[in-house]
Amino acid sequence: MRRANAALTLRAAGVQAMALVGGIAALSWELIWQLEASLAFGVSAAGTALTLAASMGGMTVGALAMGAWLRGTSLAHPLRLYGGLELVIGLSGLLMLPGFRGLEALDARVFGLVPALAPLLHALGMALLLAPATLAMGATIPVFQLVAPRHATSVSALYGMNTAGAAVGVLVLSFWLLPSFGVSRSCALVAALNVAVFLVSRIASRGPSLPQAEPVERSAAGARPPVVPQLVVFCTGLATFGLEVAWFRALRAAFWSTSSSFAIMLAAVLIPLAVGARIVPWLRRRGVSPGTMLACAGTAILLATPGIERMDLVAEIDQPYAATLAIWLALSLAVIGPSVLCLATALPWFLDEFPEPGATGRLYGLNTLGSVAGSLLAAWGLLPHLGFARSAWALALLVLAASAALHAPRRRWIVALLGAAALFFAAELASSPGRDRMLGERGYRGHRVLAHEEDPDFTASVIELPGRSRVLYIDGFSATTDEPVAGHYMHWMGSLPALLHPDPEHGLVICFGTGQTANALRENVRGPVDVVEISRAVLELAPLFDANRGVLEDPRVRAIEMDGRAWLRRTDRRYDVITLEPMPPNFSGVNSLYSLEFYEIMARRLNDGGVVAQWLPIHLLTVHHAASVAATFQSVFPDAALWYDPIGRTGILVGRREGAREPLGSLWPGLARDDAKRSLSDEKIRGSLLLNGSALARYAGLGSLITDDNQLLQFSDLRAGLRGERSKRLSRQNREILAQFAGLPAHSIE
């Protein structure tokens, strides 16, 4: 008997380990798809939504189709079918990278002919490209229904292990695979996991297994679970993904919008999802109903909201990088973990309750449909109108309504009382970050919130400090200001490249900020200026900054709401000056505006003799990564120079595609064009050009090329000094290195 039990335990552990590895691969593929979609179509909430819809839509169809096919079917080796699906996922994943490059080329062509058709192309292209892999992913869940009884386990256990694998996958991909191997080789390694599951499934299916259960007939009851469970799994999928969008908006402001913090936040959701699925058998044995768990979930969501509103106040941690991430994960799990864990029990509960592949496919399909609906509703409906806290309240009430549907009428009043008490608690302790106070209040006192805007992409706030200067906050980060010292370089981001050009006519500004760069460029070119900004909210807040002098009201200035890289790839316009100041280089998606491929796109949009200016934030980058930006820039713009703003204390790279008789910076034709008052003397302007030609090349030798494949800035551990003393230390280290290559005393650059 002991041997038999040990064999059953070993068989169950083996198949659960396969589900775990499959989950690692599945989530890794989804993150890679999101990254590649942002490169192909641009970084935007719409692109994220399309990728999610294509992924979840494919899983829905796969689950429904496989469930229908398996109804009444007798399979001798269901584990082999599961392994075959994993093989399809792995092989399909390997074809994704060339597929995305093809979609990118097609997008540019379609946008040039009929811009209105571009979103349709995105949707159809993503659906077709992801279809083989996502159909196979969705089909695995109904197959679990046949695998589980043959290997002494349950569907909820396999589903839980698969979700646990997803949590491992996001951490492994973000902190090891992509930083160490880049995108292409990571794809090969993830595909190897899928192939490994396939091979193990072939070996494991040769051994003895439990007797096969009788196939469930195609009855109405078997094919279609009752209406209430179907509605409940749809609502829990909607609430889970809607809350993820809302919570991540708040946590992004507390932890910054880096890929590392995103991985931590996603893991904080996936871990309790996995635990919730695993404890379903334990809950059944103790008679705890799914209605009770959902009542706890709705109450926990409301009780957690005041904590999430204040997360930015406790996230200021002066610890080593790894310790900071661990603390952030612990904080996230403590605040959002209980509600997610309770939500996570509903789907696996009903998967166990209706043990028929057709019912499994329907339940899982409805859950994934709810996931898509929740993410879209939160991003485009709830957040812009209610803010993240009230959005969470609305979703909590939906969960409580689902709980009430599972309770007898005489007990629904208990659910209503719990919800009312928790809602009162959440409302009484509401903090309203961004609306009533600045997120985090980092070092500022006596400020006043002038405006707060939320769009599907970002949350933007404008605060006024006691000295009357104003700061633009994007997702809790102090993105830009009109303060004369801190914002000094923004004027020169527009003026500097124009002064180096003999006769600039057409200009382009990527990333608007407070508009000071756009205004400076407008004042230095003869013709039109295009402003490309990804966030509608940032453009709407422009009138609050007098320093831009109403630049967007000028008929010569055209504002375009789009990812800057996508615009350069799609447009056929050519420019004499292009200038850009993205968010910090290690923020999620920003690597695409510092990569070799991006600079090559930008070079194709320059007129002969055109000049490019790129922000080099030496206070946010290690010496290696700052030099890597310079190396990548100079590899495409060989006639390049590094200018250092002596007041703003940051760097600006300027460059041309090809050299002239005199290297860039030897002549300043713009200084003779007019006698406009400038904040720096002509001598200071010329003298602030620290490195050019061979000196810049020697400095760039400290770095390495940044590419779309290696994602050097986005996924490397920059240990970036986004806060206080770390920022000062990085700035000092970079200034000392620049002085060394400029042939100046070590501390001469201040």
N, C-alpha and C positions, 0 to 999 in steps of 0.2 A: 504493500500500500504506500509506504514512504517513497519507494522508487517511482511509483506511478505518479504520486503527487509532485515529486521533484521534476519528473519529465514534463508534466503539465506546466509547472511553473517556468521551467526553462523554455518551453515552446512559447508561452505567453510573453516572456521577457524578450525572446528573439524577434517576434513579430512586432512588438512594441518598439524595439530598437530600430527596426526598419521604418516604422512610421515616424520616429524621431528624426532619423537621417533625411527622410523625405520632406519633413517640415523644414529642416535647415536649408535644403536646396530650394524649396518653393519660395520661402521668404527672400532668400538671396536673389533669386531670379526677379521677383517683383521689385526689389530695390534697384537692381541693375536696369530693369525696363524703365523705371521712373527717371533714372539718371540719363539714360540714352534718349528718352522722349524729350527731356528738357534741352538736350543738345540739338535734337532734330527740329523741334517746334518752338523752342524758347521756354524760359522759366516763367511759369504762370500758374495760377490756380486752375484756369481752364484746362491747361495741359495736364495737370495732376488729375483733375476730374475725368478727363478723357481716358487717361491710362487706367485709372481705377475702374471706370465704367467698362472698358474693354476687358480688363482682367476679371472683374466680378461677373460681367455678362457672360464671358466664356465659361467660367466655373458654373454658373447657373445652368446654362444649356447643357454642359457636360454632365452635371449631376442629374438633371431631368432625363436626358437621353439614356444614360447608363441605367438609371433606376427603372425606366420603362423597359429597356432591353432585358434586364435581369429578372423581371417579374415572371415567376413561373419557370425560370430557367434553372437547370441543374448543372453545376460546374464541378468537375472532379478536382480541379486545382485552382481555386480562386486566388491563391497567393501568386500564382504565375501571372494572372491577369493584372494584379496590382503591380508586379514588377515590370510587366510590359508597358503599363501606363507611365511608370517612372522613366523608362527608357525613352519613350516618346517625348517626355518633358525635357530630358537632357539633350537629346539630339535637336529638338526644336530650338532650345536655348542657344545652341552653338550657331544657328543660322540667323539669330536676331541681329547681331551687330551689322552685317552687310545689309540686312533688311532695313534697319533704321537709317543707314546712310542713303539707301535708295529713296526712302520716304522724305529725307531732308532735301535731296535734289528735286524730287517731284513737287514738294511744297513750294520751293522757290519759283519753279516754273508756273505752277497754278496761281500763286499769289500775283505774279506779274501779269497774268492774263485776266483773271477774274478773282479779285481779292475776297469777295463774299463767299467763294467756294472753298476757301482754305479750311475753315472749321469742319466742313463736311469731309474733306480729304483726310483731316486728322482722325476723325471718328472712324471712317471706313478703313483707312490705312492701319490704324492701331488694332481694330477688330480683326482684320485679316492676318496681320503679322503675329498677333498673340494667340490667335484661335487654336492652333494645334496644341500648344503647351497648356493654355488655360482650360480647354475642353478636357484634356487628360487630368489636370488637377482636380477639377470638379467631379470627374467620374470616379476618382479614388474613394470618395466618401460612401457611395452606395456599395462599392466593392468591399469596403470594410465590414459591411453588414453580413457578407458571406464569409469573410476571412475570420471574423471574431469567434463565432461558435466552433470553428474547426481548429482553433488554436488556443482554446481555454481562456479567452479574454472577452471584453465587451467593446461595443462601438464607442462608448464614452471614454474608455481607457485609450483606445487607439486615437480617437480624436484629440484627447488631451495630450498624448505624447506628440502628435503631429503639431499641435499648437506650441508645446514646449520647444520643439525643434525650431519653430519659427522664431521664438525668443532667442534661442542660441544663434540662429542664423543672422539676425540683425546685428548682434554683437560681434560675431566672428567676421562677417563681411566688412563692417564699418571699422573695426579696430585691428584687423589682421590682414584679411585677404586683399582688400583694395589698397591700403597703404603699402603693403609688401609687394604685391604682384601687379597692380593696375587692373584695368577693366578686362582686357582680352584674356590674360592668363587666369584671372578670377573666374571668368566664364568657363574656361576649360576645367578648372578645379571643381566648380559647382556641378558641371555636367558629369564629372567623374563620380560624384556622390550619387547622382541618379543611376549611373551605370552600375555602381556597386550594389545598390538596392536591387536592381534587376538581376544581377548575378547571384546574389544571396537568395533571392526569391526562387530562382531555379533550383538551387541546391536544397533549400529548406523544404520545398514542396515534394522532394523525393522521399522524405521520411514519413513515418506513420503519423496520422492525424486523427482527431476525433471523428466519430461517424458523422456523415453529412446530414444536416437537418432536411426534413421534407420541404420542397419548394412551396412557397406561399402562392396560392392561386390568385388569379387576376380578379379578385372581388372588389367591389366598390369600397369596402372598408379597408382592404389591404392596400389599394392603390392610392387612396386619398384619406389621410388622417382627418379627424374632426376639424371643424372650422376654427374653433377656439385655439387649439395648439398651433395651427397654421398662422393665425393672426399674431399669436404671442411670439413665435420665432421671427416673424417679419418685424415686429415692433422692437424686439431686443437687438436685432441686427441694426435697425435704424438708430436706436438709442446709443448703441455702443460706438458706431462710427461717427454719429453726430457729436457725441461727447468727446470723442478723440479729437475732432476738428476744433471744438470749442476749448477744450482743456489745453491742447497744444498751443493755441493762440496765446493763452495766458502763460503757460510754462516757457514758451519761446522768449517772452519778455523777461522772464526770471533767469533763464539759463543761457540766453543768446541763441541766435538762429544758426548754430554750427551743426555740421553733420554729426559730430560726437553727441551733442545734446539731443538731437533728433533721435539718434539710436537709443539713448538712455530713456527718452520719453516713450518710444515705441516698445521697448523692452518692459517698461513699467505697466503697459497695457497687456502685453502678450503673456507675461508671467502669471498674473492672476487669472487670465483667460484659461491658461493651461491647468492651473490648480483647480479652478472651478469645474472644469470637465472631469478631472480625475476624482473629485470627491463625490460625484453623483451617486455611485454605488453605495458609498458610506451614508449619504443622506437618505437614500431609499431604505436602507436597513433600519434607520432610526425614525422613519416615518415623517421626515421633513419634506413638505410638498414644494413644487416649483412656485406656487402662488406665494408661499411664505418667503422664499428666497427673493422673489421679485419685489415684494413689499420691503424687504430689507434693502434691496438694491436702490429703489426709489428714495427711501429715507436716507440712505448713505450718500447718495448723489447730492441731495440738498444740504446735508450736514457738512459735506466736504467742500462745498462752494466757498464759504468764507475763508477756508484755509488756502484754497487755490488762489483766491483774490490777493492773499497776502504772501504768496510764495516768493514774490520778488523781494520782499523785505527780509527773508531769512536765507536767500540764496547767495548772499555776499559772503563767500568763504575763502579765506586766505590760506589755502592748503595746496600741496603739490597736485599736479593735474589729475593723476589717477585717483587720489583721495577725494578731490572735488567731485569727480564724476560719480564715485561710489556714494558720496553723501547725497548728491542730487537724485540718484536712483532710489536710495532709501527714503528720502523725503517724498518722492513721487509715489512709491509703493505705499507709504503710510497714509497718504491723503486720498489717492484714487484707487488703490488696490482693493479695499473692501467692497466698494460698489461694483467694480468690474468683476470681481470674483463671484458675487451674487448674481450678476447679469449672466455670467458665463455658464451657469448651470442649466439654463432653460433648454437650449438646443440639444446638448447631449442627453438630457433627461428624456426628451421626446424621441430622440433617435433610438434610445434603448427601449422606450415604451412601444414603439411601432417598428418591430424588427423585420421589416420587409424592404427590399431595395427600392421599390417604387415609392414607398412612403418616405424613405430616407432621402431619395433624390428630390422629392417635392419639398420636404422640410428644409433641407440644406439650400435648395434653390431659392426659396422664399427668404431665408436668412441672408443670403448674399444680395438679393434684390433690395432688401431692407438696408443693407450696408451702403449700397450705392445711393439710395434715396436719402439716407441720413447724412452722408458726407455732402451731397449737393444741397440739401435743405439747410444745413448748418452754414455752409460757405456763402451761399447766395441769398438765403432768406433770413435765417435767425440772427447771425452775427452782425450783418450791416444794420439791422433794425433794433435788435435787443441788446447787443453786446454779449460777451461770452458768459457772464454770470446768469443773466436772465435766460439765455439760450439753454444753459444747463438746467435751470428750473423747469422750463417747458418740457425738456426731454425727461426729466425726473417724473413729472406729472403723467407723461405718456407711459412710463414704466409702471407707475402706480395704477393706472387704468388697466394695463395688461394684468397686473396682479389681481385687481378686483374681478376681472373676468374669470379668473381661475378659482375664485372663492365662492362659497355659497352666499346667496343674497343676504342672509342674516349676519354674515361676518364681514361684509364689505364696508360697513361703517367703521370697523377697526382700522382698515387700510386708509379710509378717508381721514380719520383722526390722526393717524401717524403722519400722513402726508401734510395735513394742515399744520401740525406742530413743527415739523421739520422745515416747512416753508416759512413759517413765522420766524424760526431761528435764523434761517439764511437771510431773510429780509432785514431782520434787526441788526445783524452783524455785517451787512453788506459794506464793502470797502470801495467799490467802483474805481479801481485803478485806471488811469488814463482819462477818466471823465471828471472825477472830483479831486484827484491827486495824480502827481506824476508817478509812473511805474518805478517803484524802488526808492524814490526820493534820494538818489545817490549823490550825497554831498550838497544838495540844494535845499535851502530853507526859505520860506516866505515866497515861494513861487506861486504863480496863478495859471491855471489851465485855461488857455484861450480857445482851444478847439480840439475835438477828438473825432477822428473818422476811422471807420472800419470798412474795408472792402474785401473781396474774396482773397486777395493776395496778402495784404498787410494791415496792421493797425498803426495809425499815425496820430501823434498828438503834438500840439504846439504849446509850449509853456513860456511864460514871461518871468524873468528873474527880477529881483529888486532893482538892479541897475538898468532896467528897461531892455536889456538884450533878450533875444528870443532863441529858443532851441527847438529843433524838429526832432522828435523821437519816433523811430520806426521800430515796432515790436520791442519797445523798451530800451532800445539802443540810441544813444545820443548821436544821431547820424550827421547833423550839421547845425550850424548856428550863424547868426549875423553878428556875433561878438567880434569886435575889430581884430583881436589878436588870433583867437582860435580859428576864425573864418577868413583870415587874410589870404591864405593860399588859394581859396576858391576863386577870387578875382583873377589871380595869376594863372589858374587853370584855363581860363578863357583868353587872357591877354597875351601870355607868353608865346603860345604857338602862332598867334596872329602877328606878333611883332617880329617873329623869325621868318615870316612869309613876305615875299616882295609885294604882293597885291592880292590879298585874300578876298574872295567874293562870296563863296558859299560855305557855310559852317554847319557843323553837327555837334550837338551836346548830348551825350548819353549819360543818363542819371541826372535829374533836375535838382534835387535837394531843395535849397532855399532860393535857387534861381540866380545866385550871384555870378556863377560861371557863365550862364546863358546871357546875362546882361553884359558882362565884360566882352564876350565874343560878339554880341550884337553891336557894341560900340566900336569894334575893330574890323568889321567886314563890311563890304559895300552892298552885298546882296542878302538873300534870305538865310535864315537860320532855322534848322530843324532841331526840335527838342524831343528826344525819345525817353520816356519814363514809363516804367512798368506799373507803377501804382497810380491809380486814379486819385486816391486820397491825397497823395503828395502834390499833385497838380492843383487840386481844389484848395489846398491850404496856402498856395503861393501868395495870395493877396495879403496875408498876415506878415509878410517880410518886406519891409520898405526897401531893404538893401537891393532887391532885384529891380526896383524902379518900374514896376508894372510891365515886365518884359513880355509876359504872355499876352498882353493887350496890343502889342505892336503887330500890325498886319504883316510885317516881314517875318514874324516868328510863327512857326507851325508846331503845335504840340501833338505828339503821337504817343498813344498809350500802348506800349508794346515792349517786349524784351529787346534790348539794344542789339544783341547778336542776331536775333531773328530779323530785325529791321535791315541790318547791313546785308544779310544773306538774301533778303527778298527784293530790296530796292535796286533800281538801276541808276539811281542818282549818284553823282560823283561830287566830292567835296574838296575844298582847298584846306580846310582845317577840321579835324575831328578831335574832340576832347572828351574824356570820360573819368568819372570819379565814382566807382561802384561802392557798395557796402564793403566792410572788411573782407580781405581776401579769403579768410577761412570760413566765412559764412556759407551756408548751404547754397549751391548754385553759382557762386561768384567765381569759382575757378574758371568757368567758361568765358569770363571776360579778361582773363590773364593768360590764356593758353596760346600755344603756337598756332593752332588752327584758327583761333579768333583773330589773331594779328594778321594772318594771311587773308582772311575775309576782309578785314579792314583795309589792308593794302590795296585790294582790288577796287575799293571805293574811293581811292584818293586820285585827284587830278595830278598831272605831272608837277613835281615840286611841292606837293601837298605835305602838310606838317601834322603830326599826331602828338597829342599830349596824354600821358597816362599817369594817374596818381600813384605814388610810391609811399605808402604809409609806414615809415620806418619805425614808428612807435608801436606798431601792431605785428611786426614780422621779426623772426629771428634773422641773424646775419645771413645764414644760408638761404632762407626763403626770399629775403629782400634782393640778394644777388641773383637768385633764380629768376625773379621778375625781370631784372635788368638783362640777364642772359637771353631770356626768351624774346624780349622786346627787340634787342639788338640783332638777333638772328634773322628777323624779318625786316627791320628798319636799320640797316647797317650804319647809316649816317645819323647817329644818335648821340644824345648828351643827357647828363643828369644835372638838373638845376635844383638848388636847395633854397627854400624860402627862409630867409633869416628871421622872419617874424613869426610865421606859423610853424616853423621848425619841422617841416615835412618835405619830402622829395617829389619832384615832377620829372618824369622821363619825357623827352621830346625826340622825335625822329622823323626821317624821310626815307622813302623807298630806296632811292639811289643818291649817291653823292653828287654834289656840284663841284665847281672849281675849289671853292672854299668849304671846309667842313661846317656843319650846322653849329651856329653859335659864334662863328668868326665875324659874321655880319649881322646887323640888327636893322634891317630896312624899315621896320615899323617905327623905330624911334624918331625917324626923320619925317614921318608922314604928317604928324600933327604935334601940337604943343599941349596935349591934354595933361591935366594934373595927375600924377601917378604917386602911389604911396612909397615908391622907391626911386632913388636917383638913377640916372642912366648908368653911372659908374657902378652902383650897387647891383643893378640888373645884370650887367655884364659879369661882374665879379662873382655873382652867386652861381654861375655855371661852373660846377666843380669838376666834372669829368666829361670828357668826350673822346671820340676816337679810340686810340690804343689804351688810354687810361681807363676808360669805361670797360673795354674788353677785358683788361686784367682784373678789374673788380668783378665783372660778370663770371670770371673763371672760378669764383668761390661758390657759384651756384650750379644748377643743372636746369635743363629745359623743362618747362611746364607744359604738359599736353592734356588733351581730352582723355587719353588713355590712362596716364599715371595719376591724374587728379592730385597732383603734388600738394596743392594748397588746401583742398577741401578735406582730404582724408588723412593727411599727415598730422601727427601730433605736434602742432605748432607751439603748444604751451603758450599760446598768444597772450600778450599783456593787454587784455582789454580793460583792465582795471588798475587804477592807482599806481603803486610802486612798480609793478611788473611792466607797465607801459613805459614808465620813466627809465627803467633799467634797459629795456630793449632799445629805446631811443638813444640812450647814451652809448650803448655798444655799437649801434649802427653809425652814429656820428663819428666815433673814433676810427672805425674802419674806413669811412669815406675820407676822413682827413688823411689817413695813411696813404690812400691811393691818389689823393690830390696833392700829395707832397707837402702837407701842412702839419703844424704841431698837433699832437694828439687831441688837445682840448680846445682847439681854435675854432671849431664849429659849434656854435651854441644856438 
